């Protein structure tokens, strides 16, 4: 099916960007329509489920997430993740984020999937990974970058605790839920 972009402009241009477009596209019934759409433009991201073999634990981050305040106390338990720059290699960025956030060096990464976060309104795609480490792979403190005003706590949860929290619907972050579901289906 064909489409053409009639007009495009940024209507908000700051740390985040919002693009407005007028688009003509074919319909499933053989007609054409013209629609206006907006896109929250955000760089792609990386995220990872990290399993620490010698402690039989998963490694999570706990940090304050302002957009969640209406439904949470603001602190969110989630897997390590970060935004990419357009020139970043996803695996490189993932290794850097894990070092910055939880202080671990990664050996090998397994790509779980690439997915759009919310394709109805956002351009961001997430590269979701899995990796196994040991406690000896913790080489730095972690905690995030002061230059990015990050304040990140490492949280180790046993496999049993993770499964229980998952079944009790305690995880509120989509990428974390997807990674745990993948683990439960594959291990």
C-alpha positions as CSV (number, residue, x, y, z in Angstrom):
1,X,0.0,0.0,0.0
2,X,1.2,3.5,-0.9
3,X,1.5,6.6,1.2
4,X,2.9,10.1,0.7
5,X,3.8,12.8,3.2
6,X,2.1,16.1,2.2
7,X,3.6,18.2,5.0
8,X,5.7,17.7,8.1
9,X,6.8,20.2,10.8
10,X,8.1,20.1,14.3
11,X,5.6,21.7,16.6
12,X,7.7,21.2,19.8
13,X,11.5,21.0,19.7
14,X,13.3,20.6,23.1
15,X,14.7,17.5,24.8
16,X,11.8,15.7,23.3
17,X,10.3,16.6,19.9
18,X,6.8,16.4,18.5
19,X,6.3,16.2,14.8
20,X,3.0,17.0,13.0
21,X,2.4,15.5,9.6
22,X,-0.3,15.5,6.9
23,X,-0.3,12.1,5.1
24,X,-2.2,10.7,2.2
25,X,-2.4,6.9,2.1
26,X,-4.3,4.1,0.5
27,X,-7.1,2.4,2.5
28,X,-7.7,-1.3,2.7
29,X,-10.8,-0.8,0.5
30,X,-8.9,0.7,-2.4
31,X,-9.6,4.4,-1.6
32,X,-7.3,7.2,-0.4
33,X,-7.6,9.3,2.7
34,X,-5.7,12.3,4.0
35,X,-5.0,12.3,7.7
36,X,-3.1,14.5,10.2
37,X,-0.9,12.7,12.7
38,X,1.5,13.7,15.5
39,X,4.6,11.8,16.5
40,X,6.4,12.0,19.8
41,X,10.0,11.8,18.4
42,X,12.4,10.1,20.7
43,X,15.7,8.3,20.1
44,X,15.7,4.6,20.2
45,X,16.6,2.8,23.4
46,X,18.1,-0.4,24.8
47,X,17.1,-2.5,27.8
48,X,18.3,-5.7,29.3
49,X,17.3,-8.5,31.7
50,X,20.4,-9.5,33.6
51,X,20.7,-12.8,35.5
52,X,23.4,-13.2,38.0
53,X,24.2,-16.9,38.0
54,X,26.1,-17.4,41.2
55,X,23.4,-15.7,43.3
56,X,20.4,-17.0,41.3
57,X,19.2,-13.4,41.1
58,X,18.0,-10.9,38.5
59,X,19.4,-7.4,38.6
60,X,17.0,-4.4,38.5
61,X,17.2,-0.7,38.8
62,X,15.1,1.4,41.1
63,X,14.8,5.1,40.2
64,X,12.4,8.0,40.4
65,X,10.1,8.3,37.3
66,X,8.2,11.5,37.3
67,X,5.6,10.4,34.6
68,X,4.4,7.6,36.8
69,X,3.3,9.8,39.7
70,X,-0.4,9.5,39.1
71,X,-0.3,5.7,39.6
72,X,2.8,5.0,41.7
73,X,4.9,6.6,44.5
74,X,7.3,7.7,41.7
75,X,10.0,5.0,42.2
76,X,9.9,2.2,39.6
77,X,11.6,-1.2,39.6
78,X,12.7,-1.9,36.1
79,X,15.5,-3.6,34.1
80,X,18.6,-1.5,33.2
81,X,17.9,0.6,30.1
82,X,18.9,3.8,28.3
83,X,18.4,6.1,25.3
84,X,20.6,5.8,22.3
85,X,22.2,8.5,20.2
86,X,21.4,8.1,16.5
87,X,24.9,7.0,15.8
88,X,25.1,4.4,18.6
89,X,25.4,0.6,18.0
90,X,22.7,-1.0,20.2
91,X,25.1,-3.6,21.8
92,X,27.7,-0.9,22.6
93,X,25.1,1.4,24.2
94,X,23.7,-1.6,26.2
95,X,27.1,-2.4,27.6
96,X,27.7,1.2,28.6
97,X,24.2,1.6,30.2
98,X,24.8,-1.6,32.3
99,X,28.2,-0.2,33.5
100,X,26.7,3.2,34.3
101,X,23.5,2.0,36.0
102,X,24.5,-1.2,37.9
103,X,28.3,-1.4,37.6
104,X,28.6,-4.7,35.7
105,X,30.7,-5.7,32.7
106,X,28.8,-7.8,30.1
107,X,30.3,-10.7,28.2
108,X,27.7,-11.8,25.7
109,X,24.3,-10.4,24.9
110,X,21.3,-12.2,23.5
111,X,18.8,-10.1,21.5
112,X,15.3,-10.9,22.6
113,X,13.5,-8.6,20.2
114,X,13.2,-5.1,18.7
115,X,9.9,-3.4,19.3
116,X,8.2,-0.1,19.1
117,X,7.2,1.3,22.5
118,X,3.9,2.9,21.5
119,X,3.7,3.1,17.7
120,X,0.4,5.0,17.7
121,X,2.2,8.1,18.8
122,X,5.9,7.6,19.4
123,X,8.9,6.9,17.1
124,X,11.0,5.1,19.8
125,X,12.1,1.5,19.1
126,X,13.6,-0.6,22.0
127,X,16.3,-3.2,21.5
128,X,15.6,-5.7,24.3
129,X,18.4,-8.0,25.5
130,X,19.3,-10.8,27.9
131,X,22.6,-11.5,29.5
132,X,24.1,-13.7,32.3
133,X,26.8,-12.5,34.6
134,X,28.4,-13.5,37.9
135,X,29.0,-11.3,41.0
136,X,32.7,-11.1,39.8
137,X,31.5,-9.1,36.8
138,X,30.6,-6.2,39.1
139,X,33.5,-3.8,38.4
140,X,32.2,-0.4,39.4
141,X,29.7,1.2,41.8
142,X,27.0,2.0,39.2
143,X,24.2,4.3,40.3
144,X,24.0,6.3,37.1
145,X,25.8,9.4,35.8
146,X,25.9,12.6,37.9
147,X,26.1,14.6,34.6
148,X,22.7,13.2,33.7
149,X,21.3,13.8,37.2
150,X,20.7,10.0,37.6
151,X,20.2,8.4,41.0
152,X,19.9,4.7,40.4
153,X,19.7,1.9,43.0
154,X,20.8,-1.7,42.1
155,X,18.2,-4.2,43.3
156,X,18.9,-7.9,43.3
157,X,15.9,-10.2,43.4
158,X,15.9,-14.0,43.6
159,X,14.3,-15.8,40.7
160,X,11.5,-16.9,43.0
161,X,10.9,-13.2,44.1
162,X,10.8,-12.1,40.5
163,X,8.3,-14.8,39.5
164,X,6.1,-14.0,42.5
165,X,6.2,-10.2,41.8
166,X,5.4,-10.9,38.2
167,X,2.3,-13.0,39.1
168,X,1.2,-10.4,41.6
169,X,1.4,-7.8,38.9
170,X,3.9,-5.7,40.8
171,X,6.0,-4.8,37.8
172,X,4.6,-1.7,36.1
173,X,7.2,-1.1,33.3
174,X,6.4,-2.7,29.9
175,X,9.9,-3.6,28.9
176,X,10.5,-5.3,32.2
177,X,7.3,-7.3,31.9
178,X,8.2,-8.3,28.3
179,X,11.7,-9.4,29.4
180,X,10.3,-11.5,32.3
181,X,7.7,-13.1,30.1
182,X,10.4,-14.0,27.6
183,X,12.5,-15.5,30.3
184,X,9.5,-17.6,31.7
185,X,8.8,-18.9,28.2
186,X,12.4,-19.8,27.4
187,X,14.0,-21.0,30.6
